[in-house]
Each structure stands twice: as C-alpha cells, then as structure tokens.
C-alpha cells in the first residue's frame, strides 16, 4: 500500500435515517467494541489531519491491491494514486487492461470554492484520460494491451497466471504479469510517470501497443494528438498525456482509437503531470 492504506469501514453515503439507521448503528457498535479492545484507534477528522500533516509535506503515493476475489469471479484490481494521477489495472475474464486513468491538478478550482452550493447535488471532477465507468457504451472503454502481428493484425495480450505486485520503494509500485505463450508485461508506477514494457520468453521486445478506446466521450475531450502527446480539454481545463523523449509515440487511428506505441526496445514511458 506504499505510504498508507485506505479501506471503507461501512456506511459511506447519507440515504436518510430510515434507510441507514440499522447499518449505521451496527457499524458504530462494532467500531466501539474494537476500540475498547485496543484493536483500533478512533480519531476525529481534525486529529487525522494533523497526523497527515506531521508525516507528509505533500500527498504521497499510495496503492490499493486486491488480488483475491471474495466473490470468486476471477477478478483482480490494482490502483495506484499520487498527487499527479491515478491508474487502475483490472483483470477479468482472461484479460487485463487499464480501466481508469485520471490526472490531478490542484490548480483546478472546485465548484464550491467561491460559490455557495444552491442545488441538491454536486459533482467534483478530475481530468480523464480514460474513464471505463462513464465512457463505456456498446464497446467497453479502456486502455487495452494489444499484440501486433507481422501484417499488422491486432490480438489481445492475454495473461498467464496471477500478477506479481510489489513495492520497489516508498513511492514506486511494480506489476509483473506473465503472458500466455511466454513473456512478461511490466508496469512500474512512479509519482509522476508510469513505464510499460513487454518481452517474449527470450526477453526480446514484443511488438505491442496500448489502444485507448473511449468512444464519443473520449473524442469529445481530445483536442489534438501529436507523435509525442495527447492534449485534452475537459470542463474548461487543458491538460495532456505526454510521452517521455525516446520512450514511445502516439497516433490517432481512423476509427477514433488512440494508439500508444513503445520504442524499439518495447518500452513506453508516460509523463502524467497534467500541466501544459
């Protein structure tokens, strides 16, 4: 979990007392019992905030790794969060892909920073590069790893066995996924960038790419695609996905899919500082 771990204790949203009273009172009862037994420590939000300030001058990278599916649906999940971006790798039905990639920019002003909330609903937005939850339609939105054959035919990179997830240090997270037919796909998440690479069983570079499939909603936020960047505009905010020098390229296909292409050594490095 890198710096610290987060999990939801129980009740998250307010649904009105009648709807939540049974679950909320049970939750508080169990938390009280664990606190009295010395199993957990209960603090106010102000106390937790002081602890955070004492330990971290800025928001540190964290991760949430769930490789055991309690529903037995063969799903796995890895989230990486830093002050610059969040990334979610998702395994399901013999595939793996990036389901979510959002940039963070503390200079974006929240809708209630200077204005009073006068409605009964409120949405806080981050800056989407991929939003599998909100962009999916007839086709499932995501960033898909694809293997290219000699004639350019694309086929999904298929996992073979579970991923190996490890902390490289206090800020960096490594994900290694063995591939069907031999080889390894590697992801290394760092505070402001992420590195991908794919090799075959002889440790030679695979001819692979990422395909960003987001349909009309992806098209609506993408302003420009160059060989080294994808530029976005969302809710009046400009931001970009940038390829590190000599570490890959990008292009827009005729069907609207955006393709991220590794360099000749099979490595691709994305810079995920949202500023332009």
RACOR-V220232 format. One record per residue. N is the residue number from 0. NEAR is the number of other C-alpha atoms within 12 Angstrom. Layout:
n = [N,N]
near = [NEAR,NEAR]
This chain:
n = [0,1,2,3,4,5,6,7,8,9,10,11,12,13,14,15,16,17,18,19,20,21,22,23,24,25,26,27,28,29,30,31,32,33,34,35,36,37,38,39,40,41,42,43,44,45,46,47,48,49,50,51,52,53,54,55,56,57,58,59,60,61,62,63,64,65,66,67,68,69,70,71,72,73,74,75,76,77,78,79,80,81,82,83,84,85,86,87,88,89,90,91,92,93,94,95,96,97,98,99,100,101,102,103,104,105,106,107,108,109,110,111,112,113,114,115,116,117,118,119,120,121,122,123,124,125,126,127,128,129,130,131,132,133,134,135,136,137,138,139,140,141,142,143,144,145,146,147,148,149,150,151,152,153,154,155,156,157,158,159,160,161,162,163,164,165,166,167,168,169,170,171,172,173,174,175,176,177,178,179,180,181,182,183,184,185,186,187,188,189,190,191,192,193,194,195,196,197,198,199,200,201,202,203,204,205,206,207,208,209,210,211,212,213,214,215,216,217,218,219,220,221,222,223,224,225,226,227,228,229,230,231,232,233,234,235,236,237,238,239,240,241,242,243,244,245,246,247,248,249,250,251,252,253,254,255,256,257,258,259,260,261,262,263,264,265,266,267,268,269,270,271,272,273,274,275]
near = [28,28,24,21,16,14,13,10,16,18,20,12,13,13,13,12,13,11,13,17,15,16,21,22,17,16,19,18,15,19,21,18,16,15,15,13,12,11,12,14,15,20,14,10,10,11,13,14,15,14,15,17,14,12,14,15,12,15,22,27,32,31,36,30,32,24,25,16,15,10,9,11,13,20,24,34,29,36,34,46,39,36,29,35,41,38,44,34,41,35,33,21,15,20,31,36,39,37,37,36,38,33,40,33,27,19,17,22,17,19,17,15,11,8,10,11,13,9,10,7,9,12,12,14,20,31,37,42,48,41,32,31,19,20,28,22,17,10,17,22,29,38,37,34,40,32,32,22,15,11,9,12,13,19,20,24,36,30,31,22,22,29,31,25,30,25,25,16,17,20,28,29,35,32,36,30,36,28,29,21,17,21,27,33,43,34,37,34,41,36,33,32,35,37,31,39,38,41,30,25,16,12,16,19,26,35,34,39,40,40,35,43,37,37,28,19,27,35,29,19,28,32,22,25,26,23,24,29,34,36,34,32,26,25,19,14,27,28,35,35,44,35,34,28,17,20,28,32,31,33,27,28,16,9,16,21,30,35,36,40,38,38,27,20,22,31,34,39,35,41,31,38,30,36,24,17]
